[in-house]
């Protein structure tokens, strides 16, 4: 799938100067190929792109007082392998340490509180991929999408109790369920074609069959329609924007459209 993505972020810098860290650039990894991109800062300011070594790319810049706008656009080719027919449980003791850490509780994903709940709801299936699919289906059917019902401090446990939230909350709950089942899971931020209303989208990866696999916790967006831009243990380590200095923000604009289906063009 070839996707055309972009965003416009507007700010008013009130302090004499503010520093911005943006995680809105398309990730470059084995399953995403960047075909082209444009980055425009208005006004033009010094900037740098820092690469993590995992494919994540962070844009950093310092902005003087006054209005500031970031405009980003990219074209990306997304090609992800299908899940194997059967995915058996990994032996946690054999997982690489950088994978094993994603089975542990984190700030917004209190998986230790979900151990019994997760096994009662999803533990009966022997196939690990089926367990993750069941988690997404359950969340899509059981958690109400209610914008404004949660905030940046809301955790998976609070979403479980309230049964409402947005994609960020859906993702934290899905990750907590996966980790409670000893399935490594991590948070993703990205662009998603077909998302309504259009915005940045939170989803997650589960480590299955020796590879990270993308799932949408709303159970609506296929993995080849998602362009990844950030990864982390939860939203705290995968923020799309981080600012230092006094600012106000304008409404954001996000786009993600299908340009070409790779299967159709093959």
N, C-alpha and C positions, 0 to 999 in steps of 0.2 A: 504494500500500500504506500502511495506517495501522498504526503500530507503537506498542506500549506498552513503554517501557523504564525501567530503574531500577537503582540500586545502593545498597548499604549498606557504608560503609567505617568500620572501627573502629580506634581508636588509644589508646595510653596515653602521655601526654606526661610524660617523666621530667625534662626540663629545666624551669627556672622558666617558660619560655615557648617555644613553637614556632610557626613560620610555615608555612602550608600553601598550595600552589597546586594546584588541582584542574582538570584538563581532562576532566571527565566530563559536562559540560553538552552537550545536543544542539546541533549546529551549525545556524545559520540561513543558508541560501544559496538559490540559484535553484531547487534541486531538493529541498529539505527545508523544510517549513513547520511550525513549532512550534505545536501546538494548545493546549498547556497544560503547566505543570510546577510541581512543588513542591520546595523546598529546605529541609531541616530540619537544623539543627545542635544537637546535644545535648552539653554545655549550649549555650545560645544565646550566640554571640560576634559581635563586629563583623565584617562581611564586605562585600565588594564584587565586582561582576562587571565584568570588563574585556573589552571587545570589540576584536578585532584589526583590524577593517575588512575581513577576508576571510570573515567569518561565524563564526570561532572565538570562543568565549566562555570566559573563564577565571575561576573563582571563587577569590578570595583571602581568607584569614582568619588571625588570630593567636589562639592558644589557650593558656590558662594550664595549669600542671601538673595532671595528673589524667586521667581517662578523657574521650575525645572521640569522637563518632560523627557522620558525615555521611550523611544519607538523601536520595536524589534519585529523583524519578520524573517522567516526561514522556510525553506523547503527541505523535507526530510523523507528518506526512503525507510520504511519500517518493514522488516521481514523477520518474523519470529517463528521458531520451529513449533510444531504441534506437540502436545503432551503425548508421552508413550501410552500404549493401551492400558497398562497396569503400572502403578507406582507403589512399590512396597515401602514400608517404614524404614528410614535410615536408622542405623545404630548411633545414638547421640555421642557415644564415646569415640566414634571413628570420624566424626565431623571435624573439618578444619576449625581451628579456634576462632578465626574471623567469621565463620558461619555460626558456630555454636553460640556466640554472644547474642544472636538474634532469636534465641529460644528463651532468653531471660526477660523478666519484667523491666519496663522502663517507665519514665515519668507519666506518660499518658496511656500506657498499655499495661495495666496491672494484672498480668496474666496469672499471677499466683492466686488471685481471688476468683479465677474462673475455672480452676482445675476440675472440680466435680461437675460444674455446670456444662463445660465443654464436652466432657466424656459422655454425659447423659444425653446431650443433644446430638452430637456428631461422632462419637467414638465407636459406634457399632460397625460402621463401614470399614473394611480392611484396606481398601484402596485409598491412599493418602490424597490423591487428586480429587477423588469423590468427596472426601471429608471437606476439602477447601471449597469445592463447588457448593456443597450443602450449607456451609457457613455463609457464602454470598447469597444464596437463595433465601436463607432464613432472615438475613439482615434486610434484604430487599423487600421481603413480605412483612417483617415485624417492626421495623423502625420507620417512623413517619418522617418524611422530609419537611422540616419546619425551619426556614431561614430565620435567623435571629434568636432561636431558642437556646443556643449554646454560644460559647465564646472561646477564646484561645486558651482558657484555663480548664475547659471541660475534658474530663478523662473518659476512658472506655467504661469504667464502672458506673459513672454518672449517666452515660448514654444508655447502658443496660437498665438502669432504674427508671429513667424518664421515658425510654422508648421513642426518642425523637432526636433530630440533629441534622447535620449536613454531611457532605461527602467526607470531610475531615473526620467527623465523628464515626461514620460508618467504617472508615478505614481503621481507626484506632480499635474499634470493637472487633473487627475481623482479625487484626494482628493479635490482639489479646487471646481470642479463641484459638488461633493457630498455635501460638506459643504454649498455651495450656495443654495442647495435644502433642507438644514436643516437635512441632513443625516450625523450622526457622521462618521468620517473616519480617519484612521491613517495609517502611513507608516510602511511597513515591509521590512526587508532585509532577504534574505534566499538563499537556494539552490533550483534549479528547474530542474527536470528531463525532458529531451527533448529540453532544451534551446539550441539554435544555434545562434552565437557561444557560447560555454559553458563559464560561468562566474558566479559571484554572481548575484542574480536577485532581483530587486526591484518590489514590488507589494503592495497591500493595503488591509485593512480590512474595511468593512462598518458595522455599527451596525444596524442590521435588525432583527425584531422579537424577541428582547430581548437578542440577542447574536451577538458577532463579527463574521463576515463571510468573508472569503478570496476571493479576486478577482484578476485576472491578468489583468493589463491595456493593455497588448498587445493582450488580448482576445485569447491566444493560449495555455496557460498552465493550466490544471485542478488543482483545489485546493488540491487534494490528492497527487499531484506530487510535492508539495512545502513543504520544511522543513524550518520552521521559525527559524531565529537566532537573530533578533533584531526588536524592535518596537519603534515608536516615533511619535510625531506630524508631523514631516517631516524628511528629511535626516539629518538635523542639530542635532537632538536628537536620531538618530539611526545609527550613523556612524559605519561602520564595523571595522575600525581601527582608533585609535587616538595615535599620537606619540608626545613626548616631548623631544626635543634634535635634533641635526643636523644629518640627515641620508640621504642616497640615497636608492632607492627601485629597486628590480629586478622584471621581469615579474612574475605575479602570475599564479598559476595553480589551477583550480577548477574542481571538478568532482561531478557528481550526476547521479546515475544509479538506475533503478528499479531492485530490487532483487526478489521481490515477490508481486503479486497482492493478497491482502487479500480476495477479492471476489472469485477469482479463486481457492484459497486454502481452502475456507470455506466448 
